[in-house]
Amino acid sequence: MNESYDIIVLGSGLGGLAAAFEASRAGKKVLLLEQHNLPGGFATSFVRGRFEFEPSLHEMPNIPSIEEASGVVRYLLDDAGLNIDFETIPDAYRVILTRGGVDVRMPFGVGAFINTIEKQVPGSREPVTAYMELCRDIQEAFGYLSRNEKKVDYRELMRRHGNFIRTGAATADEVADRLKVPPAARDLLYPYWCYLGVPTNRLSFTIWAALLNSYISGGAVIPRHRSHEISSAFVEKILEHGGRLRFNTQVARINTRSGRVVGVTTAAGEEIHCGALISNASPTLVFNSLIHPSTEVPPAARKNINARKHGFSLVVVYLGLDAGPEELGLQDYSYFIAPHMDTRALYENIGNLECRDIMQASVCLNVANPACSPPGTTILALTAGFRSEAWAAVRPSNYVKTKEQVARKLIDQFEKAVGTSILPHIEEVEVAAPATFARYTGAYDGIVYGYEPEPWDSIVPRAMAEEKEHYFENLRFCGGFSYRCHGYGSSILSGKSAAEKTLARTGG
Ligand SMILES: Cc1cc2nc3c(=O)[nH]c(=O)nc-3n(C[C@H](O)[C@H](O)[C@H](O)COP(=O)(O)OP(=O)(O)OC[C@H]3O[C@@H](n4cnc5c(N)ncnc54)[C@H](O)[C@@H]3O)c2cc1C
């Protein structure tokens, strides 16, 4: 009853962990409350038989400096000093478009990436080079913004990074149209769209450009011991800095008075006071159900969450196979498989469970991390986007069967595209659907991708509106639903930033 903290962090996803780490390293009295029995949210691991599966992370861009906005690996290792072993991913991705006869291995490195596209689509070098140069410009502008976060000189930004301003309201397609990137080249350029979950005709060019450039120019890595390794390393550091963590502790209410958060009430009825709160749970959850009394929620906050569009959820088929990758003919880490790369049509199909034009982004963990499973075995995860609404009509009695049907379609698509046989080799299988993600992370409707990053609601407009949308003076948000949008790097860096802003107000 008498417990009181400078800062409570609600939720131990990557955003919450980074926020608690930064606040505790600044010497604040910090309490992190997590409803699950483990830290990490999506960044965790689970074991079935002799396999330890990675539930979420496909890859993180390996940008060489912290100063660049997406240099999150350097932040983790050099600034935060976390003890994490990273493995390097060999190639960017293999794209297989079954209806178009496309099967191409895309390398990391901008020059090699452009050469590969030119080889497949002769005459595309010039527009693709211009597109990639523009992507680099955008990422450099992000670097400038993150270096000057405390006081941005907009004149300087316009002078140095005019393209950042010019393309601010554009979609990925609009820029490709202007630069006359041929459709066949877009087939090879666009597969990462599924990591942002918005079709390229609506996708904010700004965030797309930063994502594409950061992966292709920097390469990518994964932690050796699954993403649980990142979460555990954060926990270790938070404890080292005197922060406290409590698991199996759900926050049932955020108590407020006169526009300020005064504390929380846990599901067990315990009241804990705080000077400030950082929420890793989404604004949708906080403003719709956690703020108490609900009359304290300003109408503008409700309008704000209702105006945004929830991103999509996923289905993942986690497979532990009783044959090694060589025997199965799996040479690639990352496979993007679809009938075509018309992102608008692919997006439309994620709204139902018919699995007609489905795109899967699948990963063979052993190719980047050979020791991830016992010799002579393979870990393969097949992932496809689905909107949560697609599952709305599925009755509980039909749920397992429906998951199995979708899983079979994904396995079938993978086998045919890659020319392998995996069904007879399944030793362990687990299928995650939106309900699974909702259950383990508390995410509303099992949404994995936060709010959709369209030009009007992507990272730049969100960052610019952040202070106006700061409805409670001592409440900040971090994680995939906050201003940097979803993803490992974004969630971690948003937690860092939420802590820094909270500390600035509380004199830390
Ligand atoms: C299959 C899959 C593949 C992905 N691949 C990639 C990838 O390759 N690269 C990439 O960058 N991103 C990827 N992502 C996305 C990435 O995992 C997420 O964007 C990121 O982990 C979200 O972190 P977060 O900080 O928002 O926290 P979350 O992981 O959403 O965690 C929130 C935490 O808050 C807790 N919580 C919620 N409500 C309460 C409450 N009331 N009380 C107490 N605790 C509460 C939850 O239990 C949870 O632990 C993938 C996700 C999935 C599912």
The ligand as an ORCA input file, in Angstrom:
! r2SCAN-3c Opt
* xyz 0 1
  C       6.125    -13.335    -35.777
  C       6.707    -11.966    -35.600
  C       7.791    -11.589    -36.361
  C       8.366    -10.338    -36.179
  N       9.514    -10.032    -36.860
  C      10.164     -8.878    -36.614
  C      11.425     -8.611    -37.223
  O      11.996     -9.433    -37.929
  N      12.022     -7.427    -36.978
  C      11.463     -6.506    -36.163
  O      12.057     -5.444    -35.960
  N      10.261     -6.718    -35.567
  C       9.603     -7.895    -35.760
  N       8.405     -8.152    -35.133
  C       7.744     -7.067    -34.359
  C       8.339     -6.898    -32.974
  O       8.383     -8.150    -32.324
  C       7.476     -5.936    -32.155
  O       7.248     -4.738    -32.871
  C       8.147     -5.560    -30.831
  O       8.696     -6.686    -30.178
  C       7.094     -4.901    -29.944
  O       7.675     -4.520    -28.715
  P       6.870     -3.663    -27.673
  O       7.858     -2.837    -26.919
  O       5.755     -2.951    -28.335
  O       6.305     -4.706    -26.623
  P       5.399     -6.012    -26.726
  O       6.240     -7.123    -27.240
  O       4.100     -5.725    -27.377
  O       5.166     -6.292    -25.188
  C       4.263     -5.572    -24.375
  C       4.400     -6.127    -22.973
  O       3.499     -5.437    -22.109
  C       2.868     -6.386    -21.258
  N       1.581     -5.837    -20.837
  C       0.558     -5.414    -21.645
  N      -0.479     -5.000    -20.890
  C      -0.095     -5.144    -19.602
  C      -0.736     -4.865    -18.354
  N      -1.976     -4.354    -18.292
  N      -0.053     -5.117    -17.214
  C       1.216     -5.628    -17.237
  N       1.853     -5.917    -18.393
  C       1.215     -5.668    -19.553
  C       2.722     -7.625    -22.134
  O       2.523     -8.801    -21.395
  C       4.034     -7.609    -22.902
  O       5.056     -8.309    -22.220
  C       7.801     -9.403    -35.257
  C       6.703     -9.787    -34.483
  C       6.160    -11.072    -34.639
  C       5.014    -11.495    -33.753
*
